């Protein structure tokens, strides 16, 4: 049986990933992130940051913005060519 995507353990992991990304954006090293959030290694912090980035790239808002950007590029190319 698989664990629910909304189980308390998974929700806590997602929140920790978000915190890791926020710390990285503010300039924290991977070691500082690991120490602050309780990851055993720098690699654990790195995986958390990368996972948070990957998840943030698929939000509906980001997908919509990407679509608008592609439309703008198409219009610009149409006028150039």
N, C-alpha and C positions, 0 to 999 in steps of 0.2 A: 504494500500500500504506500503510495507516495504522499508526501507532506503537502498540505494545502499551501497555495501561493500567499495566502493571507494568515498563515499561522504566526503566532507571536514570535517564534524564533526567526522566521524569514523576514518579518517586518522589522525586527531589531537589526538584522544583518543589513537590510537595505538602508536603514537610517544611519548605521555606522559607515556604510559606503558613501553616503551623501556627506557625512561629516568629514570623512577622509578627503573627499574631493574639495570641500570648502577649505580645509586646512592647506591643501596643496596649492590652491588658487592664491591663498594668502602668503605663499612662499615657504611653507613648512617643508622640511626634508622628509623623505620616506621614513627615516629613523625616528624623527620627531612625531610623525603621524602614528607609527607603530607604538611608540611609548605612550602617547596621549590616549589612544583608543584601545590599547591592549592587544594589538596584533603581536604574535610571537616573533615575527621577523619583519625586516624591511620589505621582503618579497610579499608577505601577506598584505602589507599596506599598499604596495604597488598594484596588486591584483584588485584590491578594493577600489582604488582610484580609477583604474582602467575599466572596471565593471560599471562604476558610476558614470563615467564618460560615455560608455557604449549605451547604457540605458537612457541617458539624457538625449542622445542623438535620435531617438525614435519616438519622442513625444509628439502628439498631434500638432503642437505649435511649430515644432522644428520641421516636421514633414510639410506643413502648409507653407512655411517660409521658403523651403527648398523648391517647392512647386512654383511659387511666385518668382523666385530667382530664375528658374529655368524659362518661364514665360518671358521675362525681361530679356534674357539672353537671346531667345528666339526672335523677338521683335528687333533687337539691335542687329542681329545677323541679317535679318530680312532687309533692313535699310542699308546695310553695308554691301551686301551682295546684290 
